[in-house]
Amino acid sequence: MIAGGDLKKGTTLRLDGKLFRVVKTKYNKPGRGTAYMDTQLLDIGTGNTVNRSFGAEERVENLFIEQEPCEYLYSDGDTLHFMNTNTY
């Protein structure tokens, strides 16, 4: 979990069961009230962008994504099968 005030460009989040990557951030601290972070998020599944604000202390689930070289093998209905070329 990460605080909304700590979000940075490139951070990957899970919100409402969807995966998003932070594209832009802007930290706002009004004279009165609590600080918040305005973000532009890219929906990894659809490619759409969404604007959303997070409270500075609001907790969101961040994900660590690794990329591995792999080779496409075949598809089985809606499932794609890949082989990791480093560990086969």
C-alpha positions as CSV (number, residue, x, y, z in Angstrom):
1,M,0.0,0.0,0.0
2,I,1.2,3.5,-0.8
3,A,-0.1,6.9,0.3
4,G,-1.8,9.1,-2.3
5,G,0.8,11.8,-1.6
6,D,3.6,9.5,-2.5
7,L,2.4,8.6,-6.0
8,K,4.9,9.1,-8.8
9,K,4.8,8.9,-12.6
10,G,5.2,5.2,-13.6
11,T,3.7,3.7,-10.4
12,T,1.3,0.9,-11.2
13,L,-1.9,0.6,-9.1
14,R,-4.9,-1.7,-8.7
15,L,-8.2,0.3,-8.3
16,D,-11.7,-1.3,-8.4
17,G,-10.1,-4.5,-9.8
18,K,-8.4,-2.8,-12.7
19,L,-4.7,-2.0,-13.3
20,F,-3.6,1.6,-13.9
21,R,-0.3,3.3,-14.5
22,V,0.3,6.8,-13.3
23,V,0.9,9.1,-16.2
24,K,0.9,12.6,-14.5
25,T,0.8,13.9,-11.0
26,K,0.3,17.3,-9.4
27,Y,0.4,17.8,-5.6
28,N,-2.0,20.3,-4.3
29,K,-2.0,21.9,-0.8
30,P,-4.8,24.4,-0.4
31,G,-4.6,27.1,2.2
32,R,-7.3,25.4,4.2
33,G,-8.2,21.7,4.1
34,T,-6.1,18.7,3.5
35,A,-3.5,18.1,0.7
36,Y,-4.3,15.9,-2.2
37,M,-2.7,14.5,-5.4
38,D,-4.3,15.0,-8.8
39,T,-3.3,12.2,-11.1
40,Q,-3.9,11.1,-14.7
41,L,-4.1,7.3,-14.8
42,L,-3.8,5.0,-17.8
43,D,-6.1,2.0,-17.7
44,I,-3.7,-0.8,-18.8
45,G,-6.5,-3.1,-20.0
46,T,-8.3,-0.6,-22.2
47,G,-5.7,2.2,-22.9
48,N,-8.1,4.9,-21.7
49,T,-7.0,7.7,-19.4
50,V,-8.8,8.7,-16.2
51,N,-8.3,11.7,-14.0
52,R,-8.5,11.0,-10.3
53,S,-7.7,12.8,-7.0
54,F,-6.2,11.0,-4.0
55,G,-6.0,12.4,-0.5
56,A,-2.4,12.7,0.7
57,E,-2.9,10.1,3.4
58,E,-5.3,7.9,1.3
59,R,-3.9,4.4,0.9
60,V,-3.9,2.6,-2.5
61,E,-2.6,-0.8,-3.6
62,N,0.6,-0.4,-5.6
63,L,1.9,-3.3,-7.7
64,F,5.4,-4.2,-8.8
65,I,5.5,-5.4,-12.4
66,E,8.4,-7.4,-13.9
67,Q,9.0,-7.9,-17.5
68,E,10.5,-11.2,-18.7
69,P,11.5,-12.3,-22.2
70,C,9.1,-15.0,-23.4
71,E,7.9,-16.7,-26.5
72,Y,4.3,-17.1,-27.6
73,L,3.3,-20.7,-27.8
74,Y,-0.5,-21.0,-28.5
75,S,-3.9,-19.7,-27.5
76,D,-6.6,-21.8,-25.9
77,G,-9.9,-19.9,-26.1
78,D,-9.4,-16.7,-24.1
79,T,-6.1,-17.9,-22.6
80,L,-2.7,-17.2,-24.1
81,H,0.3,-19.5,-23.3
82,F,3.8,-18.2,-23.2
83,M,7.2,-19.9,-22.4
84,N,9.9,-18.1,-20.4
85,T,12.9,-18.3,-22.6
86,N,15.3,-18.0,-19.6
87,T,13.9,-20.9,-17.6
88,Y,12.5,-23.4,-20.1
